[in-house]
């Protein structure tokens, strides 16, 4: 038997100790994921109640279809954004663009909720606002506004723009952030990879719980303040991701 035939057929896996750089990069991705999931489920978890209730007054069927549209675009964008990141912009650039689109979508929700709550704190007599994006009619001496039968859904165009932007941003960030974090952890060896994915999925579930419990309580009192809290968490998530740039590894675009 030749000496080279004594070598094992499978390569021995080497466990490397993760460096401080790899640890910081993985921690930044995990923290960014937690805050991004909090922002996403703050909209997805209570979107039907936000659209169906006063003063937006959407039909329950339309509100239900809207959350399905949000979910569908989010998951389909995972495939498209993954291909774009591998073929054109790389994972880091795709995630940054996704965050920017995401934040613009949140601005729409914050603006619409602020617009209605601003008018709810005043007395109105047959006040009507009509525009290309928002229209709403308040009944005399009624506060808060009451949904009248047959009214068209308020802010339909603006809110659908917001829903689409949030869905595009969430699908892009969610898909590529996991792969990007895996690149960081893999550079630190098997042990680092195991720790990263454990922390990543814990952060994913923790972010959802904080949104569906903590932020939902705030939204029950004021959707505007609930969206402010969730929007702030999204901005912090973006800053954590970009501030960790000095410790993060960027791999070349794969063909």
Buried (B, 14 or more C-beta within 10 A) or exposed (E): EEEEEEEEEEEEEEEBEBBEBBBBBBBBBBBBBBBBBBBBBBBBBBBBEBBBBEBBBBBEEEBBBBBEBBBEBBBEBBEBBBEBBBEEBBBBBBBBBBBBBBBBBBBBBBBBBBBBBEBBEEEBEEBEEEEEBBBBBBBEEEEEBEBEEEBEBBBBEBBBBBBBBBBBBBBBBBBBBBBBBBBBBBBBBEEBBEBBBEBBEEBBEBBBEBBBEBBBEBBEEBBBBBBBBBBBBBBBBBBBBBEBEEBBEEBEEEE
